[in-house]
Amino acid sequence: MSSNKTVPTDTSVSAYLANISNEVRRKDCEALAELMGEATGQPPVMWGTAIVGFGNYHYRYDSGREGDMCVVGFAARKNEIAIYGLNAAPEHEALKQQLGKHKAGVGCVYIKSLADINTEVLAAWVKSAFQQKQTSS
């Protein structure tokens, strides 16, 4: 069985954020790192080469595959920011409706900019998802 490529690294989160070439996206990601840090009480850690994660948990699928992953996190993509782990919140469907302009994938939420969303809703969503995952794993 192959090992996970997305594991915690010693890479500097500050260096990762500083290398985001789009200035608006870089500032949004810096603000998002602060928001998620406050909501989780955890320091940001680089997972793999592109995910800024907070906390960690162990998972095991029915297939037997298992590993560790950040509880919540985000990654700056070319055209948007992907936010991971929010579906763990019991009220994620209601919070999704209150968030503002976004796209929802299977395991993540995509936003173009923090200006498009309600950051108070996002902070509550991150906190709820983090707490739920901490108590369930």
N, C-alpha and C positions, 0 to 999 in steps of 0.2 A: 504494500500500500504506500502511496506517495505521501511525503510529509507536506505540511502546510507551508506555503510561501509567505503567508501573512502572519508573521510573528512579531513580537515586540523587538525593537532594535535600539541601539544606542544613538541613532541619528538624532541630531538636534531638531526639535520642533521649530524653534526660532529660525534655523537655517532653511528648513523646508518652506516655512511661510514666507521668508524673505526672497526665496527663489520663484515665487508666483509672479509671473511677468505682468499680468493684468492688475493694475493698481487698485481698482475697485474691488476685484475679487480678493486680492491680497488683504486689503483692509477688512473686508467682510470675514475672511477666514481668521484673521487675528481677533476680531470681535467675537466670532463664533467659538474660538478656543477659550476665550475668557468666559463667555456665557456658559459653555459646557463645563468648564472647570468649577465655576460657582455652583451650578446646578447639581453636580455630582460630588463635589468636595474632593475630587481626584486631580492629580497633575496630568497634563497631556503627555502621551507617549506615542512615538512613531511606531506604527504597525506596518511592516513591509516598507515599501518605498513611498507610499502615497496616502496612508490613512493616519489621521491624528485621532488617537483613541483615548478613552477614559475608562478606567477600571478593566477587569478581565473576568472571564468565566470559562468554565470547561463545558464542552458540549459533546454529546455522543448521539450519532444518528442510528436508526434501526439497521442501516447497512453495515454498521460496525465502525465506520469512519468517526474519528473523534479528534478533538484538538482544543485549543484555547483561542479566544477572540476577545476583542474589546467589547465592553457592554454597550457603549454608544461611541460614535465617532463621526468623522467627516473626511471627505477628500475633495480637493479642488480639481475639477475636471476642466477640459478645454472650454466648454460652453456653460457650465453650471457647477454647483456644489452638491455633492451627494452626501446625505446625512443618514447614518446607519443606526440600527438598534431601536428605533422609535416604536416599532410594532409591539414591543414588549409591554407597553403601557396599556393597562386594562381599558382605558377610555380613548385609545388611539383613533378610533373612527370619529368620535366627536371632536377631538382636538384637530384632526386633519381638516374638518369642515371650517374650523375657526382660524386656521393658520394663515390663509391668504394665498397668493399665487404660487402654485407649486405643481409638480407632477409626482405621482406616487408609483413606485415600482414594487416588485414583490417584497424586497427586503429593505428598501430605502426610499427616502423622499428626496426629490431634486428641486433645488431652488436656483434662480438666476442671480438673485441679490437679496441681501437682508432687508433692503428697502421695500421689497415686494411682500414681505410677510410681517406678521405680528410677533415680535421677538419675545414678548411676555408669554404668549401661547407656546412658542417654541421652548422657552426655558422651563415652563411647567411640564411640557411633554417630555423633555429630556430627563427632568427630575423624576417623574413618574415611571418612565421606562427603566431608568437606572435602579430605582428602589425595587421595582417589581422583579427585575432580573437578579438583583442581589438576594432577594428573599426566596426566589424559586430555584436557584442553582446551588 
